[in-house]
Amino acid sequence: MTRKVCVVTGTRAEFGLLRWLMDEIRRHHNMELQVVATGMHLSSEFGLTYREIEDAGFSINERVDMLLSSDSSNAISKSIGLGLIGFADVFERLKPDLLVVLGDRYEIFSAVSSALIAGIPVSHIHGGELTEGAYDDAIRHSITKMSHLHFVATDEYRRRVIQLGEQPSRVFNVGGMAVDAIKRVEIMGRESLEESLGFKFGNRNLLVTFHPATLDHGMGTSEQMRELLDALHELDEINFIFTMPNADTGSRRLGEMVRDFTNSHSNSCLHVSLGQLRYFSCLSYVDGVVGNSSSGLLEAPSFNIGTINIGDRQMGRIKASSVIDCEPKRVAILQAIDSLYADEFQDMLKSVTNPYGDGGASKLITQTLAKYPLENICKKHFFDLLIKDFNEIGGVQ
């Protein structure tokens, strides 16, 4: 019997990671792919990136419009509620056998919460990770507890999911989805990329993405962005490609600040959405990435470039030696950029390996989705860890 596998995607970056898995599911003889677009995909402010899903050859079965025209905490909470209502109706119509989600966004939290009540088994990708500077951290672990199959990126993350009480037999280390995607994309030529961006690369180039640090109640996110932009203002010899922040609490002010900066600095450009092909192509030509995006940790090491990781947003993630952590202060950011361009660091980058594996995650996940028994899968038993259990699953970090 053909399994109806529903994939929910809410952001441009998330779709980039899910794309090849969606393709594997679509081509599998024993599965029927269902696609639900939500969140930033449906927002003109964020580039209506549902079009990228369609341009990749996928049919969107349903849309759940849940973003309000505000980035306040009140609006985000209401968006989660709208998502719950929308997904309840969508799942009633699609009647999927299995839901597939990735990551830690609040849009995904709405989808999984609705699936839990509807009795739909959930497969969660990239659980067990930490981002202690954002409320995504709590959302990710909550999704883990509402999910039934878990596909993680490292052994450490597998142990953490098991520590949350999930059965070891349902937690699979498949490596990072980003590494898998990178190996499947044919990078654009430099001139073609420049034409597409409307921007010329210089001798030195950096890609900049800074998202709201939603749990940072000390130095505000806008203050952190100001420190970053003040640092970049001093670097006339470097060209900057900016991408927009995610739709999180306080993101609109950050977007305004980036627009003001790029409008007044000829050595910079801004793109609301690069799409996976252009984004990976940029990574192949820039010297490094700057900001607080997970991409600097998950993807940049595969291109043997450096990462300036600012602030606490990604605190807790496994990091390659190519990542330079720094405080969200102008002087610290400038010092980190100097370190990135230092000869010794540049030489070290040539031998950097990505801690998130060598690719192949999409095929491994598809194989499990196609054959794992779903009978009574929603009835979970909490896995209590004893000392012997820690040893059996490989100990703890």
C-alpha positions in Angstrom: 0.0 0.0 0.0 1.4 3.4 -1.0 2.3 5.7 1.9 1.2 9.3 1.8 4.1 11.3 3.1 3.4 14.9 3.8 6.4 17.4 4.0 5.8 20.8 5.6 8.1 23.7 4.8 8.0 27.3 6.0 11.2 29.0 5.0 13.6 29.3 2.0 16.5 27.8 3.9 14.5 24.9 5.2 13.2 24.0 1.8 16.7 24.0 0.5 17.5 21.3 3.0 14.4 19.3 2.3 14.4 19.6 -1.5 16.4 16.5 -2.2 14.5 14.4 0.3 11.3 15.5 -1.3 12.7 14.4 -4.7 13.6 11.0 -3.3 10.1 10.5 -1.8 8.4 11.6 -5.0 10.4 9.1 -7.0 9.9 6.2 -4.6 7.5 3.5 -5.8 6.0 3.0 -2.4 5.3 6.6 -1.4 3.2 9.5 -2.5 4.6 13.0 -1.8 2.3 15.7 -0.3 3.7 19.3 0.0 2.4 21.9 2.4 3.8 25.5 2.2 3.4 27.9 5.0 5.1 30.8 6.9 7.6 32.9 5.1 7.0 31.0 1.8 3.7 32.8 1.4 4.8 36.3 2.4 5.6 39.0 -0.2 7.9 40.6 2.5 10.1 37.6 2.3 10.0 37.0 -1.4 7.1 34.7 -1.9 9.5 31.8 -1.9 6.8 29.2 -2.5 7.7 29.9 -6.1 11.1 28.3 -5.5 9.2 25.1 -4.5 7.2 25.2 -7.8 10.3 26.1 -9.8 12.0 23.0 -8.5 9.2 20.9 -10.1 7.0 20.2 -7.0 3.3 20.6 -6.8 2.1 22.4 -3.6 -0.9 20.4 -2.3 -1.9 22.9 0.4 -1.0 26.4 1.8 -1.3 27.5 5.4 -1.2 31.3 5.6 -0.3 32.1 9.2 2.0 35.1 9.3 0.6 38.4 10.6 1.8 41.8 9.5 3.8 42.2 12.7 6.9 40.8 14.3 5.9 41.4 17.9 5.7 38.5 20.4 2.0 38.9 20.5 1.8 38.5 16.7 4.1 35.5 16.7 1.9 33.8 19.3 -1.2 34.5 17.3 0.6 33.1 14.2 1.1 29.8 16.0 -2.6 29.7 16.8 -3.5 30.5 13.2 -1.2 27.7 12.1 -2.8 25.2 14.4 -6.2 26.0 12.9 -4.9 25.9 9.3 -3.0 22.6 9.7 -6.0 21.0 11.3 -8.0 21.6 8.2 -5.2 20.6 5.9 -4.5 17.3 7.6 -8.2 16.5 7.5 -8.2 17.0 3.7 -4.9 15.3 2.9 -5.1 12.5 5.5 -1.3 11.8 5.4 0.1 8.5 6.7 3.3 10.3 7.9 4.4 13.9 8.4 8.0 15.0 7.7 9.4 18.2 9.3 12.8 19.7 9.8 14.2 21.9 12.5 12.8 24.3 15.1 10.6 27.0 13.6 7.4 28.0 15.2 5.5 27.3 12.0 6.7 23.7 12.3 5.6 23.6 15.9 2.1 24.4 14.8 2.1 21.7 12.2 3.4 19.0 14.6 1.0 20.0 17.4 -1.9 19.6 15.0 -0.5 16.3 13.8 -0.2 15.0 17.4 -3.9 15.6 18.0 -4.9 14.1 14.7 -2.8 10.9 15.4 -0.5 11.4 12.5 3.0 10.0 13.0 5.8 12.6 12.7 9.3 12.2 11.4 11.6 15.0 12.7 14.9 15.9 11.1 17.8 17.7 12.9 16.6 17.2 16.4 18.9 17.1 19.4 20.7 20.3 18.5 21.1 23.3 20.7 20.6 27.0 19.9 20.6 28.5 23.4 20.3 32.1 22.4 16.8 31.6 20.7 13.5 30.2 21.7 13.9 27.8 18.8 15.8 25.6 21.2 12.7 24.9 23.3 10.6 24.5 20.2 13.0 21.9 18.7 12.9 19.8 21.9 9.1 20.1 22.0 8.9 18.8 18.5 11.1 15.9 19.4 8.7 14.9 22.1 5.7 15.0 19.7 7.6 13.0 17.0 8.0 9.3 16.4 11.0 8.9 14.1 14.1 11.0 14.5 16.8 11.7 11.9 19.8 13.5 13.5 23.1 14.9 12.2 25.7 13.6 14.7 26.1 10.9 17.4 26.0 13.6 20.1 22.6 14.8 18.8 21.4 11.2 18.7 22.4 10.7 22.4 20.6 13.9 23.3 17.3 12.9 21.6 17.5 9.5 23.5 18.2 11.5 26.7 14.8 13.2 26.1 13.2 9.7 26.4 13.0 8.6 22.8 13.6 5.0 22.0 17.1 4.4 20.5 15.7 2.2 17.8 13.8 5.2 16.4 16.7 7.6 16.4 18.9 7.5 13.3 22.2 9.4 12.7 22.0 10.2 9.0 24.3 13.2 8.9 23.5 16.8 8.0 20.9 17.6 5.3 23.0 20.6 4.2 26.0 18.5 3.4 23.7 16.3 1.3 22.3 19.3 -0.6 25.7 20.8 -1.3 26.9 17.6 -3.0 23.9 17.6 -5.3 24.1 21.3 -6.5 26.1 22.4 -9.5 27.6 25.7 -8.6 27.1 28.7 -10.9 30.0 30.3 -12.7 31.4 33.5 -11.2 30.3 35.7 -14.0 26.8 34.2 -14.2 26.4 34.6 -10.4 27.5 38.2 -10.6 25.0 38.9 -13.3 22.3 37.3 -11.3 23.1 39.2 -8.2 23.7 42.5 -10.0 26.9 42.7 -8.0 30.6 42.4 -8.7 32.9 40.4 -6.3 36.0 42.2 -5.1 39.3 40.9 -3.8 37.7 40.2 -0.5 34.0 39.2 0.0 31.8 38.2 2.9 28.2 36.9 3.1 26.2 38.4 6.0 23.1 37.0 7.6 22.0 38.1 11.1 18.7 36.8 12.7 17.0 37.9 15.8 18.4 36.4 19.0 15.0 35.9 20.6 16.2 35.0 24.1 18.8 37.7 24.4 17.3 40.0 27.0 20.5 41.8 27.8 21.9 43.5 24.7 19.0 43.8 22.3 19.1 42.3 18.8 18.9 45.8 17.2 21.8 46.9 19.3 23.8 43.8 18.2 22.9 44.6 14.5 24.1 48.2 15.0 27.4 46.9 16.4 27.8 44.6 13.4 26.9 47.3 10.8 29.2 49.8 12.5 32.1 47.3 12.2 31.3 46.6 8.5 31.2 50.3 7.8 34.9 50.5 8.6 35.8 47.8 6.0 35.8 49.6 2.6 38.1 47.0 1.1 35.6 44.1 1.6 32.4 43.6 -0.4 29.3 42.3 1.4 26.3 40.3 0.3 23.4 40.5 2.8 20.5 38.2 3.1 17.4 39.1 5.1 16.7 37.9 8.6 14.0 35.3 9.4 10.5 36.2 10.4 11.1 36.2 14.1 10.4 38.6 17.0 12.0 41.9 16.1 13.1 40.9 12.5 11.5 44.0 10.8 13.8 46.5 12.5 16.8 44.4 11.5 15.6 44.3 7.9 15.3 48.1 7.9 18.8 48.5 9.3 20.2 46.2 6.6 18.4 48.1 3.8 19.7 51.4 5.1 23.2 50.1 5.2 23.2 48.5 1.7 21.5 51.7 0.2 24.4 53.8 1.5 27.3 51.5 0.9 28.2 50.7 -2.7 30.3 47.7 -1.6 27.2 45.9 -0.5 24.0 44.4 -1.8 20.9 42.9 -0.3 18.8 39.9 -1.5 15.6 38.9 0.2 16.0 35.4 -0.9 19.0 34.0 -2.8 17.5 30.5 -3.3 19.7 27.4 -2.7 21.6 27.5 -6.0 22.7 31.1 -5.6 23.3 30.8 -1.9 25.6 27.8 -2.3 27.3 29.5 -5.3 28.0 32.6 -3.1 29.5 30.3 -0.5 31.9 29.0 -3.1 33.2 32.4 -4.0 33.2 34.4 -0.7 35.9 34.3 1.9 33.5 33.6 4.8 30.2 34.2 6.4 29.4 36.7 9.1 26.4 36.7 11.5 24.5 34.2 13.6 22.9 31.9 11.1 23.1 28.1 11.4 24.4 28.1 7.9 27.8 29.3 9.1 28.1 26.1 11.2 26.2 23.5 9.0 27.2 24.5 5.5 30.1 26.9 5.3 32.7 24.3 6.5 32.0 22.2 3.4 33.2 25.1 1.3 36.4 25.5 3.4 35.6 29.0 4.3 35.6 30.8 7.6 32.6 31.7 9.8 32.3 34.7 12.2 29.6 33.5 14.6 28.3 36.5 16.5 26.7 36.3 19.9 24.8 33.4 21.6 22.2 32.5 19.1 24.0 29.3 18.0 25.4 28.5 21.4 25.6 24.7 22.0 25.9 23.6 18.3 28.8 21.4 17.3 31.3 23.6 15.4 34.1 23.0 12.9 37.5 24.6 13.5 36.6 27.1 10.8 34.1 28.9 13.2 35.3 32.0 15.1 33.0 32.9 17.9 32.9 36.6 19.0 30.8 38.9 21.1 28.3 41.2 19.4 30.6 44.2 19.8 32.1 46.3 17.0 35.7 45.8 18.2 35.3 42.1 18.7 33.7 41.7 15.3 36.6 43.6 13.6 39.1 41.5 15.5 37.3 38.3 14.4 37.4 39.4 10.7 41.1 40.1 11.0 41.6 36.6 12.4 39.6 35.1 9.5 41.9 36.8 7.0 45.1 35.9 8.8 47.5 33.7 6.8 47.6 30.9 9.4 43.8 30.7 9.6 43.4 30.7 5.8 46.0 27.8 5.6 44.0 25.9 8.2 40.8 26.2 6.2 42.2 24.1 3.4 41.9 21.0 5.6 38.7 21.7 7.5 36.2 18.9 7.6 32.5 19.4 8.2 31.4 17.6 11.5 28.0 17.0 9.9 29.1 14.1 7.7 29.7 13.4 4.0 26.2 13.5 2.6 23.6 10.8 1.8 21.1 11.8 4.4 18.1 12.1 1.9 18.5 8.5 0.7 18.9 7.1 4.2 15.8 8.9 5.5 13.8 7.8 2.5 14.7 4.2 3.0 13.4 4.4 6.6 10.3 6.3 5.8 9.4 3.7 3.2 9.7 0.6 5.4 9.4 1.5 9.1 6.2 -0.1 10.5 3.6 2.6 11.4 1.2 0.3 13.3 0.8 1.7 16.8 3.8 4.0 16.3 2.0 6.9 17.9 1.9 5.0 21.2 5.3 5.9 22.6 7.1 4.5 25.6 9.5 6.8 27.5 13.0 5.5 27.4 14.6 5.8 30.9 18.3 6.1 30.9 20.3 4.1 33.4 24.1 4.0 33.6 24.2 0.9 31.5 22.1 2.5 28.9 24.5 5.4 28.6 27.3 2.9 27.9 25.1 1.0 25.4 24.4 4.1 23.3 27.9 5.4 23.3 28.2 7.3 26.5 27.6 11.1 27.0 29.6 14.1 26.1 
